[in-house]
C-alpha cells in the first residue's frame, strides 16, 4: 500500500540508498583491483623466468598438466597459472619489462587509493 512521505523522510531514504550504492560499487572496484594485482604479480614471476616457463609449457602434454606444473614449480595460484597460459607467448615476451611494470604500478596505486578511501566509506554505511 502506498505511503505518504514527508520531503525530509524521502530525502533520507534517497541518501541512504545512494550511500549503499556507493559502498557496494567501491567494494566491487576494490575487489577487482585486488584480483588484477594478484594476476599481475603472477605475470611478473613469469617474466622473471620466461625461458623456463616457455620450456615447461612446451614439455607439457596438455594445458591442465602445464597449469599444475606452473603451480608447483613457481608457487602460483590457479588464477595466476591460468592467466599465464591464456597469454600468448609472444605477448609475454614482448611485454617483458616496460608495460608490465607500468601496469603493475598503476594497479598498485589504484589499489592503494581504494584502500585509503575504504575506511572513510564505512562510516557512511548503516
Backbone bond lengths (Angstrom), bond angles and torsions (degrees), N, CA, C in turn:
res aa  C-N    CA-C-N  psi(-1)  N-CA   C-N-CA  omega(-1)  CA-C   N-CA-C  phi
1 X - - - 1.442 - - 1.529 108.19 -
2 X 1.310 117.43 131.91 1.466 120.69 -179.67 1.528 111.39 -63.91
3 X 1.346 113.71 145.25 1.467 119.11 178.05 1.522 108.70 -119.89
4 X 1.293 114.85 153.25 1.452 121.01 176.40 1.518 107.52 -93.63
5 X 1.339 116.60 123.99 1.461 121.23 -179.47 1.516 109.74 -111.56
6 X 1.319 113.65 146.67 1.463 117.75 173.67 1.531 107.55 -75.28
7 X 1.295 116.67 162.60 1.456 121.26 178.52 1.528 110.37 -59.97
8 X 1.317 116.45 -41.30 1.467 121.26 -179.63 1.532 110.50 -61.20
9 X 1.319 117.54 -46.17 1.474 121.30 -178.81 1.527 110.52 -67.61
10 X 1.322 118.18 -39.04 1.463 121.40 178.56 1.523 110.58 -62.56
11 X 1.331 117.05 -41.69 1.461 120.72 177.43 1.528 111.52 -66.83
12 X 1.318 117.78 -37.82 1.470 120.94 177.97 1.526 110.51 -62.83
13 X 1.312 116.61 -43.34 1.465 120.77 179.51 1.523 110.31 -65.19
14 X 1.329 116.93 -42.57 1.454 120.82 179.06 1.528 111.36 -62.98
15 X 1.332 117.29 -45.82 1.471 121.17 -179.96 1.523 110.70 -64.09
16 X 1.304 117.53 -40.02 1.469 121.36 177.33 1.534 110.21 -61.54
17 X 1.316 115.87 -42.16 1.472 120.26 177.91 1.526 110.92 -63.46
18 X 1.328 118.33 -45.87 1.470 121.93 179.97 1.522 111.21 -62.18
19 X 1.330 117.30 -39.23 1.471 120.38 177.82 1.526 110.41 -62.34
20 X 1.298 116.55 -42.08 1.470 120.63 179.21 1.527 110.58 -64.61
21 X 1.318 117.51 -41.82 1.463 121.27 178.56 1.528 110.47 -62.83
22 X 1.311 116.57 -45.60 1.473 120.53 -179.87 1.522 110.40 -64.71
23 X 1.316 117.69 -41.56 1.460 122.08 179.12 1.534 110.36 -61.24
24 X 1.313 116.96 -48.02 1.466 120.27 -179.17 1.523 112.08 -66.43
25 X 1.321 117.63 -40.02 1.456 120.74 178.25 1.533 110.33 -64.44
26 X 1.314 117.22 -41.81 1.465 121.21 178.30 1.517 111.15 -63.54
27 X 1.318 116.52 -41.25 1.462 120.76 178.32 1.526 110.22 -64.28
28 X 1.318 117.67 -41.66 1.457 121.93 177.64 1.523 111.03 -61.89
29 X 1.324 117.26 -46.95 1.467 121.68 -179.92 1.522 111.20 -63.44
30 X 1.321 117.65 -40.01 1.460 121.51 178.13 1.526 110.43 -63.05
31 X 1.318 117.08 -45.60 1.471 120.62 178.95 1.519 111.44 -63.23
32 X 1.317 116.70 -40.31 1.457 120.51 179.11 1.532 110.61 -65.35
33 X 1.333 117.56 -40.90 1.464 121.34 178.09 1.523 111.25 -65.39
34 X 1.317 117.42 -38.74 1.469 121.13 177.22 1.519 110.94 -64.06
35 X 1.325 116.62 -44.24 1.466 120.23 179.28 1.520 111.20 -62.07
36 X 1.314 116.35 -43.41 1.470 120.62 179.93 1.527 110.83 -65.33
37 X 1.325 117.58 -41.78 1.465 121.18 178.21 1.524 110.48 -62.85
38 X 1.325 117.22 -37.53 1.458 121.82 178.34 1.531 110.55 -63.72
39 X 1.317 116.76 -44.73 1.466 120.71 179.16 1.525 110.48 -66.76
40 X 1.336 117.63 -40.70 1.463 120.59 178.59 1.525 111.47 -63.29
41 X 1.318 117.36 -34.56 1.466 120.09 176.95 1.528 109.80 -62.90
42 X 1.328 116.92 -40.59 1.460 120.90 176.83 1.522 112.29 -65.48
43 X 1.327 116.44 -39.76 1.463 119.84 178.59 1.528 111.60 -66.33
44 X 1.321 116.90 -34.11 1.465 119.75 176.72 1.528 111.17 -67.41
45 X 1.319 116.82 -36.14 1.469 120.19 174.19 1.517 109.33 -62.25
46 X 1.335 116.00 -42.87 1.467 120.57 179.60 1.523 110.85 -63.11
47 X 1.320 117.55 -40.34 1.460 120.38 179.50 1.523 111.69 -64.88
48 X 1.313 116.47 -33.37 1.452 120.46 178.89 1.514 113.43 -70.26
49 X 1.331 116.62 -23.94 1.469 122.29 -177.73 1.523 110.07 -127.55
50 X 1.302 115.98 43.28 1.463 121.71 -171.29 1.528 112.78 -57.66
51 X 1.311 118.24 -49.69 1.467 120.53 -177.90 1.521 111.84 -62.07
52 X 1.315 115.58 -42.16 1.467 120.29 179.86 1.532 111.02 -65.54
53 X 1.312 117.17 -39.09 1.478 121.11 179.48 1.528 110.17 -66.16
54 X 1.337 116.34 -44.28 1.469 119.57 179.22 1.513 110.38 -60.82
55 X 1.313 116.53 -43.62 1.471 120.72 179.03 1.525 111.14 -63.83
56 X 1.325 117.02 -42.18 1.465 121.31 179.60 1.532 110.64 -62.53
57 X 1.310 117.38 -42.03 1.470 121.08 -179.81 1.523 110.31 -67.12
58 X 1.322 116.93 -41.67 1.467 120.28 -179.57 1.523 112.12 -66.94
59 X 1.329 117.84 -35.28 1.463 121.06 -179.72 1.528 112.99 -75.46
60 X 1.307 117.09 -17.87 1.467 120.74 -177.20 1.520 110.43 -78.76
61 X 1.339 117.07 136.41 1.460 120.09 -179.09 1.532 114.37 -69.60
62 X 1.346 116.88 -28.62 1.464 120.04 179.12 1.530 109.96 -149.42
63 X 1.313 115.48 173.19 1.462 121.10 -175.45 1.529 112.14 -65.68
64 X 1.316 116.94 -37.08 1.462 120.16 -178.64 1.526 111.30 -65.37
65 X 1.308 116.39 -40.81 1.467 120.79 177.22 1.526 110.09 -65.88
66 X 1.321 116.56 -41.22 1.462 120.43 178.58 1.526 110.43 -61.31
67 X 1.333 116.50 -41.85 1.452 120.49 179.34 1.526 110.97 -62.67
68 X 1.320 116.75 -45.62 1.464 120.66 179.34 1.523 111.28 -61.35
69 X 1.320 116.62 -41.18 1.462 120.74 179.66 1.529 111.71 -67.13
70 X 1.323 116.78 -38.70 1.464 120.11 176.76 1.528 110.74 -62.83
71 X 1.312 116.03 -43.18 1.467 121.13 -179.60 1.521 110.04 -62.33
72 X 1.325 116.57 -45.66 1.463 120.15 -178.13 1.522 112.07 -70.05
73 X 1.320 117.09 -46.50 1.460 120.97 -173.08 1.527 112.75 -71.37
74 X 1.320 117.65 -40.87 1.465 120.92 -173.30 1.527 113.26 -111.29
75 X 1.326 117.13 5.84 1.466 122.72 179.89 1.528 111.60 54.08
76 X 1.319 115.67 47.26 1.462 122.52 178.04 1.518 109.47 -91.78
77 X 1.319 115.97 159.16 1.459 119.86 171.69 1.525 108.04 -80.77
78 X 1.308 116.22 169.72 1.459 120.51 179.21 1.533 111.10 -63.31
79 X 1.330 116.54 -39.89 1.470 120.42 179.11 1.523 111.04 -64.46
80 X 1.335 117.17 -41.46 1.461 120.71 179.59 1.522 110.86 -64.53
81 X 1.336 116.27 -44.76 1.462 120.24 -179.92 1.526 110.68 -63.20
82 X 1.320 117.33 -40.85 1.456 120.50 178.90 1.523 111.10 -65.82
83 X 1.318 117.21 -37.94 1.471 120.77 178.39 1.527 110.25 -63.75
84 X 1.324 117.36 -38.78 1.467 121.02 177.98 1.526 109.86 -65.77
85 X 1.314 117.23 -43.34 1.463 120.49 179.87 1.526 111.94 -68.19
86 X 1.315 117.55 -33.21 1.462 121.12 180.00 1.525 112.23 -73.10
87 X 1.314 116.42 -25.31 1.452 120.96 -178.71 1.523 109.89 -76.73
88 X 1.305 116.42 134.24 1.463 119.92 176.31 1.522 108.29 -68.31
89 X 1.324 116.04 138.93 1.459 120.36 -175.23 1.528 112.12 -60.87
90 X 1.314 117.66 -35.25 1.465 118.29 179.50 1.517 111.45 -68.48
91 X 1.336 117.12 -32.80 1.467 119.75 175.89 1.514 110.37 -68.92
92 X 1.331 115.85 -38.06 1.456 120.03 178.70 1.523 110.28 -63.51
93 X 1.318 116.27 -44.66 1.465 120.23 -179.64 1.521 111.31 -68.52
94 X 1.326 117.69 -38.79 1.463 121.55 -177.98 1.523 112.27 -68.56
95 X 1.302 115.96 -32.62 1.464 119.46 -176.82 1.517 112.00 -91.32
96 X 1.292 115.20 17.45 1.466 123.45 -171.97 1.526 113.97 -31.15
97 X 1.296 120.10 -64.60 1.457 119.53 -176.76 1.509 113.44 -123.56
98 X 1.302 116.13 -45.32 1.466 121.65 -169.50 1.522 113.16 -55.24
99 X 1.334 117.30 -62.60 1.467 119.98 -173.21 1.516 112.09 -72.63
100 X 1.332 118.55 -37.43 1.458 119.56 -175.90 1.519 111.57 -66.45
101 X 1.342 117.82 -40.18 1.458 119.59 179.30 1.517 110.88 -69.62
102 X 1.326 117.08 -37.93 1.461 120.55 177.03 1.521 110.00 -64.08
103 X 1.319 116.19 -46.45 1.455 121.20 179.75 1.521 110.39 -63.00
104 X 1.321 115.94 -41.11 1.466 119.93 -179.90 1.512 110.28 -62.69
105 X 1.325 117.75 -45.12 1.462 119.79 -179.03 1.528 111.08 -65.19
106 X 1.338 117.09 -37.24 1.472 120.02 176.98 1.528 110.74 -62.37
107 X 1.332 115.94 -46.03 1.468 119.01 -177.82 1.519 111.76 -68.68
108 X 1.329 117.47 -36.93 1.458 119.36 178.17 1.522 110.34 -66.82
109 X 1.328 118.01 -39.60 1.462 119.49 178.89 1.530 110.50 -67.51
110 X 1.329 117.10 -38.15 1.470 119.85 176.42 1.526 110.43 -64.59
111 X 1.326 115.73 -42.41 1.462 120.25 179.60 1.525 110.62 -62.47
112 X 1.322 117.06 -43.35 1.463 120.61 178.81 1.522 111.71 -64.65
113 X 1.329 116.92 -38.38 1.464 118.36 178.97 1.525 110.89 -66.92
114 X 1.326 117.46 -37.69 1.466 119.74 176.57 1.526 110.40 -66.30
115 X 1.329 116.90 -39.63 1.464 119.84 -179.74 1.519 111.59 -66.81
116 X 1.337 117.12 -36.84 1.460 118.91 -178.73 1.524 112.15 -71.20
117 X 1.330 117.25 -32.80 1.467 118.07 179.12 1.525 111.40 -86.86
118 X 1.310 117.89 -12.21 1.470 121.24 -176.91 1.524 113.06 -61.58
119 X 1.346 121.34 -48.78 1.470 118.90 179.72 1.523 112.65 -60.33
120 X 1.315 117.37 -35.78 1.461 120.39 179.35 1.514 111.01 -65.43
121 X 1.345 117.05 -36.69 1.458 119.41 -177.46 1.518 111.93 -72.06
122 X 1.343 118.35 -23.43 1.457 120.71 178.57 1.528 111.67 -68.06
123 X 1.321 117.42 -26.06 1.456 121.02 178.27 1.512 111.74 -61.97
124 X 1.347 115.13 -33.44 1.456 119.60 -174.23 1.519 113.41 -82.85
125 X 1.301 117.44 -15.93 1.467 117.84 -176.97 1.514 109.03 -87.71
126 X 1.269 114.54 130.54 1.458 125.45 175.22 1.476 112.25 45.66
